[in-house]
Every structure is written in structure tokens, then in C-alpha cells.
């Protein structure tokens, strides 16, 4: 699931990798380099509990396992690979500097045991490298020249990985660190999101309340937005807090010239405008791009307006957008005229509407609630995934019919 998501998200962003590599396919090479460290006396198998390791590292105290002979460590390493130990029973640690100011350098864990079935390798491997060893090795093996990494990993991890590379005679890379992009009010930590999904607080990684690539794609955020935002904000070493309105503004600038317009009203309420003529109204799909064509709406005395708009209608002249002018007389709505010029002189309010011939739709809102409404029937012709602008409402993407 996660691998597929990464591949899909990278493709969505317009990034075309020259190759897709799986670290787990390099396990024989990774194991051989771990064995090399053991033979050099720079790694040892440790049977201490997690709590004891943490305490000894904090106090810069070596554990008894640190003095185990190389030959025994090699045998214990073989026992780990042969699945002779339980999960958590032992780990492979680096012989670092217990007196280092950087606590990451104080004999960190390099490998741990996990019998969880691997999606690609199945049960072939049970001893897995941790982040720092895996990255140090893969960057060298794959001839990486530049590393771009969030600054939250810190210089302390660069020191450790460079130390591992030096021990294994692997090349170092230029490391560029940058601060996170945080969207104000949004949860951005993967671990927290995963826990909340498991608890049912989010419906999935594409929940519209999230700012994952998947959620933003679902909402119709365009890949160009990410590039424009990155260029504008820059790769600062300090975290950047971004308001959602900034994302929306960039995206609107991209979508506005592309998206056709359609009529939609939320929470529709039927009204009768007495005397309204039967007409066929032709409206452009895009007000500034006539080449996009138009759609036709057929009207009579029956219209659907948003419930909140109906409650605001008074006796002054009111206009249904691109359609007609009417007034409220007593408890009735009465047709006045069709000319927009008359509204310009006398009118007070322009209201969004859909004709009697409409289609009921549901809109998933940013807070994950469902808004029911009515749209003109032309939306039946939209393709799944197409983004349109519902006039005076917002941009919406057709997710499913």
C-alpha cells in the first residue's frame, strides 16, 4: 500500500525516476557490509534490554556485550540471520564513541530482528537495518552525489552516517537540509496520521482534512502548485508555516483558465416565479474563452435556489445570474424582466440558481462533511477526475458518478 502510494504520488507530481529501487533487494550486500564491521571490531551483538541500552548510552557507560570477541560476535550474527533469536532478544550495535557529545554516536543500533512478513521479500529476511545504516550504505552503493533531507533529521545523523561510510570506505555526499513546510492547523506527522486513521478519526490517507499528497490530489490541487509554492517559499533551513489560503490561491490561479463553469446550489429550495417565460438560455462554459463552447439551460416558472439565498430575498429587484429579474410581492415571486441593463439600474442582489431540470449531487467538503445540492444536467457529461468551477461556490473534482 505504501509503496504503491509513493509511486503514484511521485508520478502525480510529474517526477519521472530513472529507476525505482528497493532496498530489500540489496540485503545480501547490506549483510556483507555489516559482517565487515563486525570483523573490524566496530560492531557487536548486544543482548541488553532497550531500557538498559538507553540508560548506558545516556550515562556513557559500556555494557558487557561491548567487549565480546569478534569471533563470538560473528557467530551470534549468524545466529540472528538463522532466526535463532526472538524479536527484541538482541540487536547489532555500532562501536561508536561513548563519550561523544552527540548521543547518536554512542553505540547506536544498526540492525534489529523482525519476523513481520515483508511485502516483497516475504519471510526471507528477519534481520533488518535501521535508518542510518541503510541510508549510509545505499547512498554509497547507488553512487548518490547529493542528499536533500528535511532538517529535522539533524546534523547529528549526518555525523553518524558519515562515520559509517568512512568505516566501510564508501563515498560521502553533499547534504542539503531544509525546513519542513507546515500547513497551519493541519496534521503533518505520518505517525500521528496513521494512528488517527486506525482509530477511525480520518477515513484514510486521502481524507480531505489532511494535507498528504493523496488528499490534496483528491481535492483537485494541481502538481504545478507544489512547484510554484516551493519556488516562492524557497528551501529555507527554518520551518515554513503556510496558511491554507496560500495553497488555494496558487491552485486557483492554475485552475481558473482551465476549468469550465457550471451552476450549482447547495441545500436547494424550489421557488415559483410567476410569469417567467419558457426560454432556452445559452451560457458560455468559460466567460473569457468562447472557444470552449457553451451549454444550454431550459427555464420555466420553476427554479431552485440555495435555501439561504431564498431567505434573503426582499421586495427589491433581484436577478438570477444570466437569466432574469424578479421581485417578491407579498408571499409570491413575480417575473419582472430579462434585461441585465434594468438590473444594473435598479437591482440589489444577484443569485445563483439551477433550472427545474437538474441533477442531485453530493460535494465532499474540506471538513469531510457531505453537502447535498443540485447542479445543471450538463455535469452528466463530465469525465471522472475532471475539475470544474461551480459558479459562486468553488472548484470541485468529479470523484465518481
C-alpha positions as CSV (number, residue, x, y, z in Angstrom):
1,X,0.0,0.0,0.0
2,X,2.7,2.5,0.9
3,X,4.9,1.5,-2.0
4,X,2.1,2.0,-4.4
5,X,1.2,5.3,-2.8
6,X,4.8,6.6,-3.2
7,X,5.0,5.6,-6.9
8,X,1.6,7.1,-7.6
9,X,2.3,10.3,-5.7
10,X,5.7,10.8,-7.5
11,X,4.0,10.3,-10.8
12,X,1.3,12.8,-10.0
13,X,3.9,15.4,-9.1
14,X,5.4,15.0,-12.6
15,X,8.6,13.4,-11.4
16,X,9.9,10.6,-13.7
17,X,12.5,8.5,-11.9
18,X,15.2,6.9,-14.0
19,X,14.8,3.7,-11.9
20,X,12.8,2.5,-8.9
21,X,15.0,0.6,-6.4
22,X,14.0,-1.5,-3.4
23,X,16.5,-1.6,-0.5
24,X,15.3,-5.1,0.4
25,X,16.7,-6.3,-2.9
26,X,20.2,-5.3,-1.6
27,X,20.0,-7.2,1.6
28,X,22.9,-9.6,0.7
29,X,25.2,-6.6,0.1
30,X,23.9,-4.9,3.3
31,X,24.6,-8.1,5.3
32,X,28.1,-8.4,3.9
33,X,29.0,-4.8,5.0
34,X,27.5,-5.4,8.4
35,X,29.8,-8.5,8.7
36,X,32.7,-6.4,7.6
37,X,32.1,-4.0,10.5
38,X,32.0,-7.0,12.9
39,X,35.3,-8.3,11.6
40,X,36.8,-4.9,12.1
41,X,35.7,-5.0,15.7
42,X,33.4,-2.0,15.0
43,X,30.1,-3.7,15.6
44,X,28.8,-6.2,18.2
45,X,25.7,-8.2,19.0
46,X,24.0,-6.8,22.1
47,X,21.6,-8.7,24.3
48,X,20.8,-5.8,26.7
49,X,17.2,-4.7,27.1
50,X,16.1,-1.5,25.4
51,X,15.9,0.3,28.7
52,X,19.4,-0.7,29.7
53,X,20.8,0.4,26.4
54,X,19.2,3.8,26.7
55,X,20.4,4.2,30.2
56,X,24.0,3.2,29.4
57,X,24.1,5.5,26.3
58,X,22.8,8.4,28.3
59,X,25.4,7.8,31.1
60,X,28.2,6.9,28.6
61,X,28.7,3.5,30.2
62,X,29.7,0.5,28.1
63,X,27.7,-2.7,28.5
64,X,29.3,-6.2,28.9
65,X,28.3,-7.1,25.3
66,X,30.7,-4.4,24.0
67,X,33.7,-6.5,25.0
68,X,32.6,-9.7,23.3
69,X,35.3,-11.2,21.0
70,X,35.0,-10.8,17.2
71,X,34.7,-14.5,16.6
72,X,31.8,-14.7,19.0
73,X,30.1,-11.7,17.5
74,X,30.4,-13.3,14.1
75,X,28.7,-16.4,15.4
76,X,26.0,-14.5,17.1
77,X,25.4,-12.5,13.9
78,X,25.0,-15.8,12.1
79,X,22.5,-16.9,14.8
80,X,20.5,-13.8,14.2
81,X,20.4,-14.4,10.5
82,X,19.5,-18.0,11.1
83,X,16.4,-16.9,13.1
84,X,17.6,-18.5,16.3
85,X,16.6,-15.5,18.4
86,X,13.3,-13.9,19.2
87,X,12.3,-10.3,18.3
88,X,13.9,-7.9,20.7
89,X,16.2,-10.5,22.2
90,X,19.3,-9.0,20.6
91,X,20.5,-6.3,18.1
92,X,23.6,-5.4,16.3
93,X,25.2,-2.2,17.6
94,X,28.0,0.0,16.2
95,X,31.0,0.5,18.4
96,X,31.0,4.3,18.4
97,X,32.2,6.9,20.9
98,X,30.5,6.6,24.3
99,X,31.9,9.9,25.3
100,X,30.7,11.8,22.2
101,X,28.7,15.0,22.9
102,X,26.4,13.8,20.1
103,X,24.5,10.9,21.8
104,X,23.6,9.4,18.4
105,X,27.3,8.4,18.2
106,X,27.1,6.4,21.4
107,X,26.9,2.8,20.1
108,X,23.7,3.1,18.1
109,X,21.7,0.1,17.0
110,X,22.3,-0.9,13.4
111,X,20.1,-3.9,13.0
112,X,17.1,-5.4,14.7
113,X,15.1,-8.6,14.4
114,X,11.6,-8.6,13.0
115,X,9.6,-11.6,11.9
116,X,6.9,-9.5,10.3
117,X,6.2,-10.7,6.7
118,X,7.8,-8.4,4.2
119,X,5.5,-7.3,1.3
120,X,8.2,-8.0,-1.3
121,X,10.6,-10.5,0.3
122,X,8.1,-12.5,2.3
123,X,9.8,-14.3,5.2
124,X,13.2,-14.5,3.5
125,X,14.8,-12.0,5.9
126,X,14.3,-11.3,9.6
127,X,17.2,-9.0,10.4
128,X,16.6,-5.5,9.2
129,X,18.9,-2.4,9.0
130,X,17.8,0.7,10.8
131,X,17.6,4.1,9.1
132,X,21.2,5.3,9.5
133,X,22.9,2.2,8.3
134,X,20.5,1.6,5.5
135,X,20.9,5.2,4.2
136,X,24.7,5.3,4.6
137,X,25.1,2.1,2.6
138,X,22.5,2.7,-0.1
139,X,23.8,6.3,-0.8
140,X,27.2,4.8,-1.3
141,X,26.2,1.7,-3.2
142,X,23.9,3.6,-5.6
143,X,26.5,6.3,-6.2
144,X,24.3,9.1,-4.9
145,X,26.1,12.5,-5.1
146,X,23.6,14.8,-3.4
147,X,21.2,14.3,-0.5
148,X,18.3,16.6,0.1
149,X,16.8,16.0,3.5
150,X,14.5,17.7,6.0
151,X,16.5,19.4,8.7
152,X,14.5,17.6,11.4
153,X,16.9,14.7,10.9
154,X,19.6,17.0,12.1
155,X,23.4,17.3,11.7
156,X,23.8,14.6,14.4
157,X,22.6,11.9,11.9
158,X,24.9,13.3,9.2
159,X,27.8,12.7,11.6
160,X,26.8,9.1,12.3
161,X,26.2,8.2,8.6
162,X,29.5,9.8,7.6
163,X,31.2,7.8,10.2
164,X,29.6,4.6,8.9
165,X,30.7,5.5,5.4
166,X,34.2,6.1,6.5
167,X,34.4,2.7,8.2
168,X,33.1,1.0,5.1
169,X,35.2,3.0,2.6
170,X,32.0,4.4,1.0
171,X,31.9,7.9,-0.6
172,X,30.3,10.9,1.2
173,X,27.7,13.1,-0.4
174,X,26.8,16.8,-0.4
175,X,23.9,17.1,2.0
176,X,21.3,19.9,1.6
177,X,19.0,20.3,4.5
178,X,15.8,22.3,4.5
179,X,12.9,23.1,6.9
180,X,9.5,21.4,6.7
181,X,6.5,23.0,5.0
182,X,3.8,23.0,7.7
183,X,0.2,23.8,6.8
184,X,-1.3,25.8,9.7
185,X,-3.9,23.7,11.6
186,X,-3.2,20.5,9.7
187,X,-1.7,17.3,11.0
188,X,1.5,16.5,9.1
189,X,3.3,13.8,11.1
190,X,2.9,10.5,9.4
191,X,2.9,8.5,12.6
192,X,0.1,10.6,14.1
193,X,-2.0,10.4,10.9
194,X,-1.6,6.6,10.8
195,X,-2.8,6.3,14.4
196,X,-5.8,8.6,13.8
197,X,-6.7,6.6,10.7
198,X,-6.6,3.4,12.7
199,X,-8.8,5.0,15.4
200,X,-11.3,6.0,12.7
201,X,-10.7,9.7,13.2
202,X,-9.8,10.0,9.5
203,X,-11.3,7.9,6.7
204,X,-7.9,7.3,5.1
205,X,-4.8,8.9,3.8
206,X,-6.9,10.8,1.3
207,X,-9.2,12.3,3.9
208,X,-9.9,15.9,2.7
209,X,-8.9,17.2,6.2
210,X,-5.3,16.0,5.6
211,X,-2.6,17.6,3.5
212,X,-1.0,14.4,2.2
213,X,-0.2,14.4,-1.5
214,X,-3.1,11.9,-1.9
215,X,-5.6,14.1,0.0
216,X,-4.6,17.2,-1.9
217,X,-4.8,15.4,-5.3
218,X,-8.3,14.2,-4.3
219,X,-9.3,17.8,-3.7
220,X,-8.1,18.9,-7.1
221,X,-4.8,20.5,-6.1
222,X,-2.6,20.6,-9.2
223,X,1.0,19.4,-9.3
224,X,2.1,22.8,-10.6
225,X,1.0,24.3,-7.3
226,X,3.7,22.4,-5.4
227,X,6.4,23.7,-7.7
228,X,5.2,27.3,-7.6
229,X,5.0,27.2,-3.9
230,X,8.4,25.7,-3.5
231,X,9.9,28.3,-5.7
232,X,8.1,31.1,-3.8
233,X,9.0,29.8,-0.3
234,X,12.4,28.5,-1.1
235,X,14.5,25.9,0.7
236,X,14.9,27.7,4.0
237,X,16.6,25.9,6.9
238,X,13.8,27.0,9.2
239,X,10.3,25.5,9.1
240,X,7.8,27.5,7.0
241,X,4.2,27.8,8.2
242,X,1.8,28.1,5.3
243,X,-1.8,29.1,5.5
244,X,-4.3,27.0,3.5
245,X,-5.4,30.2,1.7
246,X,-2.0,30.4,0.1
247,X,-2.3,26.9,-1.3
248,X,-5.8,27.7,-2.5
249,X,-4.7,30.9,-4.2
250,X,-1.9,29.3,-6.1
251,X,-4.2,26.5,-7.2
252,X,-6.9,28.8,-8.2
253,X,-4.5,30.7,-10.5
254,X,-3.7,27.5,-12.2
255,X,-7.3,26.2,-12.5
256,X,-9.1,29.4,-13.4
257,X,-8.2,29.5,-17.1
258,X,-8.7,25.7,-17.5
259,X,-12.0,24.9,-15.8
260,X,-15.4,25.1,-17.3
261,X,-18.2,26.8,-15.3
262,X,-21.4,25.2,-14.2
263,X,-24.4,26.2,-12.0
264,X,-24.8,24.5,-8.6
265,X,-26.8,25.4,-5.5
266,X,-26.3,23.8,-2.0
267,X,-29.3,22.8,0.0
268,X,-31.7,23.6,-2.8
269,X,-35.2,25.0,-2.3
270,X,-37.8,25.2,-5.1
271,X,-39.4,28.5,-5.9
272,X,-42.0,29.6,-8.4
273,X,-41.5,32.8,-10.3
274,X,-44.9,33.7,-11.7
275,X,-44.9,34.9,-15.3
276,X,-41.4,33.6,-16.0
277,X,-41.3,32.7,-19.7
278,X,-40.2,29.4,-21.1
279,X,-36.8,30.1,-22.5
280,X,-33.6,28.4,-23.7
281,X,-30.6,30.2,-22.3
282,X,-27.1,29.7,-23.8
283,X,-24.2,30.3,-21.4
284,X,-20.5,30.1,-22.1
285,X,-18.6,27.3,-20.5
286,X,-15.9,29.9,-19.7
287,X,-16.6,33.6,-19.7
288,X,-13.1,34.5,-21.1
289,X,-12.7,31.6,-23.5
290,X,-15.6,31.5,-26.0
291,X,-13.7,28.7,-27.9
292,X,-14.6,26.3,-25.1
293,X,-18.2,26.5,-26.3
294,X,-21.4,26.8,-24.2
295,X,-24.2,24.8,-22.6
296,X,-28.0,25.4,-22.8
297,X,-30.4,25.7,-19.8
298,X,-34.2,25.5,-20.3
299,X,-36.3,27.5,-17.9
300,X,-39.9,28.0,-17.0
301,X,-41.6,29.2,-13.8
302,X,-39.8,26.7,-11.5
303,X,-36.3,27.4,-10.2
304,X,-34.0,26.0,-7.5
305,X,-32.1,28.4,-5.2
306,X,-29.9,27.8,-2.2
307,X,-32.1,27.9,0.9
308,X,-30.0,30.7,2.5
309,X,-30.5,32.9,-0.6
310,X,-34.3,32.4,-0.6
311,X,-34.5,33.7,2.9
312,X,-32.6,36.9,1.9
313,X,-34.9,37.9,-1.0
314,X,-36.8,41.2,-0.3
315,X,-39.1,43.4,-2.4
316,X,-36.2,45.0,-4.4
317,X,-35.4,43.8,-7.9
318,X,-33.3,40.6,-7.8
319,X,-31.5,38.9,-10.7
320,X,-31.0,35.2,-11.3
321,X,-27.5,35.1,-12.8
322,X,-27.5,35.2,-16.6
323,X,-31.3,34.6,-16.7
324,X,-33.9,37.1,-15.5
325,X,-35.0,39.8,-13.0
326,X,-37.9,39.2,-10.5
327,X,-39.4,40.7,-7.4
328,X,-41.1,39.5,-4.2
329,X,-44.7,40.7,-3.9
330,X,-46.3,39.7,-0.7
331,X,-45.6,35.9,-0.4
332,X,-45.0,35.5,-4.1
333,X,-42.1,35.8,-6.5
334,X,-43.1,37.6,-9.7
335,X,-41.2,37.9,-13.0
336,X,-40.1,41.4,-14.0
337,X,-37.8,41.4,-17.0
338,X,-34.8,39.6,-18.6
339,X,-32.6,42.6,-19.4
340,X,-29.4,42.9,-17.4
341,X,-29.5,46.7,-18.0
342,X,-32.6,47.1,-15.9
343,X,-30.9,45.2,-13.1
344,X,-27.9,47.5,-13.3
345,X,-30.1,50.5,-12.7
346,X,-32.4,49.1,-10.0
347,X,-31.1,45.7,-8.8
348,X,-29.7,44.8,-5.4
349,X,-28.7,41.2,-5.5
350,X,-27.6,38.5,-8.0
351,X,-28.5,35.0,-7.0
352,X,-27.2,31.6,-8.2
353,X,-29.8,29.1,-9.4
354,X,-30.4,25.9,-11.4
355,X,-33.5,25.2,-13.5
356,X,-36.2,22.7,-12.7
357,X,-34.3,20.2,-14.9
358,X,-31.4,19.5,-12.6
359,X,-29.5,16.7,-11.0
360,X,-28.8,16.0,-7.4
361,X,-25.2,15.7,-6.4
362,X,-23.1,15.4,-3.2
363,X,-20.0,17.5,-2.5
364,X,-17.4,16.3,-0.1
365,X,-16.4,19.4,1.9
366,X,-12.9,20.2,3.4
367,X,-14.1,19.2,6.8
368,X,-15.2,15.7,5.4
369,X,-18.9,16.5,5.7
370,X,-21.2,15.9,2.8
371,X,-23.1,18.8,1.3
372,X,-26.1,17.9,-0.8
373,X,-27.1,20.1,-3.7
374,X,-28.4,20.4,-7.2
375,X,-26.5,21.1,-10.4
376,X,-27.4,21.7,-14.0
377,X,-27.7,18.4,-16.0
378,X,-24.7,19.3,-18.2
379,X,-22.5,17.9,-15.4
380,X,-23.6,14.4,-16.5
381,X,-21.1,14.7,-19.4
382,X,-18.1,15.3,-17.2
383,X,-15.3,12.7,-17.0
384,X,-14.3,11.2,-13.7
385,X,-11.4,13.2,-12.4
386,X,-12.4,16.4,-14.3
387,X,-12.3,19.6,-12.3
388,X,-14.9,22.3,-12.8
389,X,-15.9,25.6,-11.1
390,X,-19.3,25.7,-9.6
391,X,-20.1,29.4,-10.0
392,X,-20.1,31.3,-6.7
393,X,-19.3,28.1,-4.9
394,X,-15.8,26.8,-5.7
395,X,-13.7,24.3,-7.7
396,X,-14.9,20.7,-7.5
397,X,-13.5,17.5,-8.9
398,X,-15.7,14.7,-10.0
399,X,-14.7,11.7,-8.0
400,X,-17.4,9.2,-9.0
401,X,-20.7,9.1,-10.7
